[in-house]
Amino acid sequence: VSPSPSCCSLDYSCFSLSEEDTTGKNVSLLAGNELTMGQPHEEVTGEVTLVVPWLVERSDRDMLYGGNVFENMEEQEVFIRRWLADDAGMPVEAEELKILFYPARYHKYYNSIFALGDICDLIPNNTADVCILEEPEHLNWYRAPGSSSWTSKFCHCVGVIHTNYKAYARDHAPAGFLAAPLLAGVNSLVVQANCHKVVKLSGVLQEFVPGGEVVENVHGIREVFLKEGLRRATTK
């Protein structure tokens, strides 16, 4: 589940968790297609769902995407599947991946996307086994009144955290020296309430769940970047 639209989040956030056992499980996550890579097709009996925002207001899409505006969710889904098949080299996963959109708005002041309503309500209970939340603090800053926690919805919920919002608040927010510790406290509360386990991409990030978090580069590096690095090295 991601707070970012497909056209930007997928390009840098296709993390590999191929060592997870997904047999017989249903998974909702940012780039879940990689959970099934390398496993014999007949052994994968569960399903993987990518959950991303759909900006309901055309003005939001114009502001965020510029000249690359999706007219509807169908166009955005086509883009996602084409990217997975062509750029990521996963044509089988591109066909089998399930995609779920949640209504959202883009807030210019925060330069962020926030959901309209409760995302959990859109996910059928019979498919709520494992959930991987990209930026769980971001996804849970604004929740609809009476919303269910992700940990009560799913049997196991993992949060992947890669943005140092505490540093952003300290360096850029008005009265940052006050905003930073306040935001850090809010982040810790919402992450603990909605994640069974936390994976941080860097040790410089704040502590969220004492004893319940690890530092691991689960995003990995896309092959296209390695090839570009090799190309530049050989052309010097």
C-alpha positions, 0 to 999 in steps of 0.5 A: 500500500503506497501513498505515492502514485504509480508513475513515480513510486514504482520507478524507485520503490520496487523493493524485493522481498522474494524470500518471504513465503507467499504461498497461500497468502494474499498480500497487499503492498507497494510492489508485491509482484516481486514477492513471487519472482523466482518461485515456480508459478504452480507453487504461488497460490495466493494473490498480490494486490498493489494499492495506490492512490487515484487523484479524484480531482483533475486539478490535482493530477495536472499539478502533480503530473504536468503533461502526463495526466491520467484521464481515468483509473484505467489509463493509470492501470495500463501504465502500471502494467506496461511499466512492470512488463517493459521497464521492470522486465516482469511480464508475467507479474504484470498480467497477474498483479491485482491493482486497487485504487483508493480515492485521494487528494494532493495537498500542495502545501505538504507536497503530499497525497492523502487518502479520502476515507479509510483504505482498509474498508476497500480491502475485502477481509478474506484477502487481508493476510499480509500487508506491506505499507510504504511510508506507514507514518505518511499513510496514517497521519490523516485517517477517517474517524472510526478507521480500523488499524492496519494491524487489526485488518491484517494478520501481519503488517510490515511498514517500510520507512525511507523518508526522514520526515523529522529532518524535513520538519526541523529544516523546513517547517515554521518553528522547526525546532518545535515541529520536529520532535512533535512530528517524531512523536506522532510518527512513532504512535501511528507506526506502532499502532499500524505495524507489527514490524518496521523496516527502515532503509537507513539507521539515521531515521528516528526510532519508531518501534523499540525492539520491533524494527530493523535496518535493511535496504529492501528496495535494492537497486534496479538493473537499469541503474547498474547498467547506466553506471557501467555505461558511464564508467566505460565511456570515460 
